[in-house]
Amino acid sequence: MKIGLSRASITPVNLESVNSLNSDNFISILDNIYCNIIALDSNASNALFISLDLVWVDNIFCENLINLIKSKFKFKEENIVISATHAHTSPQIVDKFSNCIFNSDEYRKFLTNVVFKTVGFAIDNMIDGYGKISVSKTSQNINRRKLIFNLKSFLRFKRVIANRPNKEGVVDDQIVSIRFYDNNDTPVGMFINFSAHPTLAKMQSISSDYPGSISNLMIKRHGRLFVTCFFQGFCGNIKPKIIKRNTHNVGNIGLKFLLNLFDRVAFQKDLNKERIVDYAKAIILELDNPYIVLKFDQINIKSIIRKIKLKTNINDSNKGAILRIQILKIGSKFAFIAMNGEIFSEYSVWIRRQLQKNGIIIMSNGYSGGMIGYIPTSKAIKEGGYEVNGSLELFGMSTGFSNFIERDIKKTINEILFELNMLKKL
């Protein structure tokens, strides 16, 4: 098997040319952001994996980049993965989101040029080597949707979904990685698939958040040429397990007593660089203690991209969004599953259960090939909350998804898995 690896900075030269997720201008750079690229080639099968330290990518950017790559290199579209790490402290490059200022034409051109050149470097400098797939358990992430009483809902005798740590909620507790080695057994790069919103750094400064800290730590361990492609998991309802207990500094003793009756456990944010690095170290510690390891030195890739229309809760064919499902079967024991949304963790857990009986390991990757918004489960749609209702304006939607999208998504995924001979029957 041949492996091509490359890495290049995509940190904007001019901070005034980009905006953050909340539409503010960045005032500083906490750390540089990068594109990380790994290409694989073996026996007439090849695949290209691009990981970008961005909050997300849109379908126009991805389509243009894929066409540019296909014009020079021999990759099929379904074998090209373009994914964002979802670092919230990175430039916002999508122009369709209603409450985000888009000021990034200059940066998009710069980004496309850098990524294309970096792809070329990876392909022109391929080496012989092999890979090891590993699976580890993690305790570093937690569900972020919890039914609670707040002051307003308490007066209505009704609990509401809030952004709070929920230790009882579903969470994808696996870290899946592939470590790549040259034929002298020297580590040269890796894939990491882990699920948790990168929301630790301060929004005013450009940062790659904890995915970038993982990459930097691996470079310190293995050398400056080591390439880490971080593939964000299905983390639509998952955050880092870094929590605190709020205190209410109010003068009114009665009000303070009332507020203290409610859920006071919350997520920590605006962490300094040292604490973000500590979190990355905790993930790597778990990564270094796998319970499954599989070696491979050949790849035989079969892949499918399928697009389905997700209906909204009003029966209007003009409403909804197109979900892009990309599945690459790499050999007989590994699959890479990517979608263009903020996918809820329950989908990843379900897919793993579907395939574990056949001994197949998966990486589940959101924020890939575009962005259409949160993809909740039927249960979550009934419960409501930010991901279901509060984020609609951000993603340009006037109404939420139908309760039936979970059924339609799972049906389509099963059909693809069956076509790729990963499921024996539907």
N, C-alpha and C positions, 0 to 999 in steps of 0.2 A: 504494500500500500504506500502511496505517495502522499505526503502531507505538506501543504503550503501554509505558512503563517506570516502575518504582518500586522503592524499596529501603527497608527498615526494619530496625532492630535487633531481634534476638531474644535478646539477652543476658539471662540470668535476673537478675531483681532480687534474689532471695534465693538465694545460693549453697547454702544448706542444703536447698533444695527439689529439687536435682538431684544426680545422681551421674555419675561418669565411667565410661568403658568398663570399667575394672577395679574398679568399685564403690566407689572412694574418693570422699570429698567434695572438691570443688575448694577451694583455699585462696586463690586470687587470679584476677584476670582479666588475661591478657597482652594481649589485644586483643578488641574486640567481635566478636560473630558476627551475621550478617545473613541475611534472606531477600531474594533478588534476583529480580525478576519482569519478564518481557518478554512482551507480548501482541501478536499479529500478526493483521491483518484485511485481507482483500482479496477482492472479487468473491464474496461470500457464503461464503468460506472463512475460518476463523479457528482460532487455536491459542493455547494458554496454556502458558508455560514457567516453572516455579518451581524455583529453586535455593536450597537451604537449607544453611547452614553447620552441619551435623549429621553425626554418625558414620553414622547411617542413619535411615530411617523405616520404620514397619511398615504392613501392609496396612489395619489398622483406622483408623489416623490418616489414611492416604491416601483411603480410602473415605469417611470422614466429611467430609473437606475437599472432595473432589470433589462429593459430594452437596450440600454447602453452596454451592459455586460454581455448580453447575447450577441450584439453586433461584432464583438471582437473575440469572445471566448466561447467555447463549446459547452454551455450549460443549458439544460432545459429549465424553463420557468419554475416548474414544480420542484426542482432540485436547488433552488436559490432561496435561502431564508434571510430576510431582512428584519431585524428585531431591535426594539428599543428597550433599554434597561428600566425605563420608567422613573428615572431620577427626577424628582420634582424641581430640583434646583438646576435644571438645564434649559437651554433655549427652546422656546415654543415655536415650532415651524409649521403648524397646521393653520390654514386660513379660514376654515369653515366654522370654527367654534365661536359661538355668539358673544361670549363675554370675555374673549381673549383678544387683545390687540395684536394684529399680525403686522410685523415690520421686518420680515425676514427674507425677502427676495435675494438680497446680497448674500446672506448667510446660506441660503439653500443652494445657490450656485457654488459657493465655496465648498459646502458639504459634499455635494455631488462629485465635484472634481477631486477632492481628497479621497473619498471612498473608492472611486473608480481607479485612481492611481495606486491605491493601497491593495486593491484586488489584483491588479496587474503584477505588483511586486510579489504577492503571495504565490501566484501561479507560475511566475518566472523563476522562482527559487524553491521549488519543491524538493523534499528530501524523502528517502525511504525510511519507513518506520512502522509503528504499530500503536494500538490503543488499548486501554483498560477501562471498562465500564465499571463503575462502583455505585453502590447505594448505601446511604447512611440515614440514620434517624436524626431528626432535629427537634430541639425544644426552644428554638429561637424565634418562632412566629406564633401568632395567636389570632383567632377570629376577632373581627372588629365590630360586629353587629350584635347589640344586646338590647333586650326589652327592659326598659327601666321606667320608673316614675321620675319626672322632673316637676318643677313647681306648677307649670302650666297644665301638664297632663294629670297631675294629682288632683287638681280641682275638677277635672272631668272624670275622675275615677277610671282612667285608662292609661295603660303603659304604652310607650312609644319606642321605636327602634332608634338607638343612638350610637354614635361612634365611641364605643367603650370596649375595653378588653373583655372578651367573653370566653372563659376557659372551658365552657361547656359546648361552644360552637364548633362546627366542622372545620378542620384545618388539614392541609396537605403536609404531613410531617416527614416527608422524605426529601433528602438532598441527593440528586442524581448527578454524577459527573463522568466525564470521559477524560482521562489523562493520556496525552500523546507523548511518545518517546521516539527518538531516532534509533538506528540499529546498534548504537553503542549503549543503549539503555539510559540515555540522558533525557530527562524531561524537557519538552520543548513547548508545550501548550496544553490547554484544557478547556472543556466545556463545563460550566456549572449551571445547574437548574435548581433554583430555590425560590420559594414564594414568600414575599413580604414587600409591601409598599416601601420604596426608598424615600422616606419622608423625615429623615433625621436631621438633615442640615438646615441652616437658616436660608430662607427663601431669597434674601437679598444678594447672595453670593453664588456664583456659578460653582457647581460641585457635581461630582459623579456619585456622591453619597456612598453608602456602604459597598455597592458593587465595584466602584472604583478603588475603594480601600482594599477589597479582596484582591483585585488585580495587582495593586502596588505591593501588597504583602507577598504575593506569589513571585513577583519580579525580584524582590529582595532575597527570596529563598533560592530561586533558580537562575537568576541573571536577567539582564536588561532586555534580552531578545525573547523572553518567555511571553506567550500570548494567552490571555484568559478571555474567552467569550462567555460573558454572563448572560444567561437566558432566563428572564423573569418568568416565574411560573404563573399559574392561574391564581392571582392574588387580589381579585376584585374586592374580596371581603376579608383580606388578611393584612396584618401589620406586624412590624417587629415587636417582639415581646419585651419592650422597655416601657415600664409603667410607673405611675406615681399615684399618690393619694392626695387629692385636692383638699385644701383648707379654705374656708370661706371667711374672709376678713370683712365682716359687716358689723356696724355698730349696734344694730338692733338685736338684742339678745334673743327675743322670740323668733325673729327671722333666721338668725344664725342656727338656732336649734332646729327649725323646720328644714332648712337647707341640708343640715347634717343627717337628716333622715334618708336622704336620697343617695343614689350611687355616686361615690366620690372617687372611684378608681378611674384613671384616665391615662392616655398615652403621653409620654414625654416627647418633646420635639425641640428644635433649635439647639441641638447638641453641638458641642465644640468638636474639633477634628479628632482629638484624642479619644473621646468617647465613641465616636463613629468607628475609629480604628479598633477599639476594644470589641465592639460588636462584630466587626468583620473577623477578628481573631477567634471569637467564639464559634462562628460558623465554620471556619477552617479547621478548628479542633474537632468538630463533629465530622467534617468531611474526611479527615485523616483517619477515621475509625469506622470504615465501612463493614457491613455484614454480608455484602455480596460483591464479588469481583470477577469480571469476565474479560479475558484477553481476546483480541482479534487483530488480524493483520491483513484481512481482505474485506472489501465491502461489495455488496450486491444490492443496489438501491432500486426499489420500486416506489413510486410516489404518485399521489393524486391531489389535485386541488379541486374543491367543489364549493360553489357559492349558493347559499340559500337565502331567501327573503324571510326575514323575521317580522311577523305581523305585530301590529300594535293592538291595544285593547279597544280600538274602534275599527269597525269593519270597513276599511278604506284601502284599496289596493295601491293608492299613491303614498300611503304612509308606511313607515317601517324602515328597515336598514338591511344591507346585504352583509351577511356573515361569510367570511372567507375561511374555509377549513382546509388546512394543508397538512398532509400526513406523509412522512417519509419512512418507509420500512428499510432499515439498514441491516442487512443480514437477517438471520432467523430469530434473533433474541433482543432486538432493539428497535424502537420506533420513536420518531420525533413528531410531535403533534402541535401545530401552531395555529393560532386564530387572531383575528384583528379586533380584539376587544379587551376590556377589563373583565376577564372571565372569573366567575365565582369558583372557589376552591372545590366545591362539591363535584364539579364536572371532572376534575383531575382524579379525585378519589374514586369516582365511578369508573373511569377508564382503566385505572390501575387494577381495580377488582375484576374488570372484564378480561384483562389480559394476563393477570398473574397466574391463572390456572394453566396457561400455555407457556409459562416461564418467560414472558416477554417484558422487558423493562422499558419504561417510557420516560421521555422528557415532555412535559406539557408547558407550552410557551405562549403567553399572551403578548399583546402589543406588537404583533408581527404582521407585516404586510399591509398595515393601515390601522385605522382606529374608528370604531363606530360607537363606542361607549360601553357602559356596564352591561354585562350579560348575566342577569340573575337567574336563580332557580324559580320554579313555580311557587314554592313556599315563601321565598323572599318577596316575590311580587305581591303576594297576599298581605305580607307584613308591612310593606312600604319601606320608608327610610330614604336616606340621601341617595343611595345608589339606584333606587327604583324610581323615585320621584324628584328628589332635590337636584339631581345632576342633569335632568332632561334639557334645560336651557343651554347648559354648557355644550352639549353634543348636538344642538340644533334640532331637538325633537320637541314636538308640542304635546305629545301624549306618550305614555309608557307602553312597554311591550305586553303582548297577550300572555295569559297564563300557560298557553300551549307551546311557547318557544322551547322549553326544556324538552318536551316530547319530540319536537321536530329536530332539534339539535342532536339528541341522542340517536334518533332514527338514522340521521344522515351519517353520523360517525360510525355507527354499526355497519351501515352499508359499505362505507369505505374500508373498514377493517376486514369485512368479509371479502371484498374484491381483492384485497392485498393478502388474502389467506392468513390473516391473523386471528380471525374468528371462524370456527368450523361451521356455525349455523347462525342465522338471524333469529 
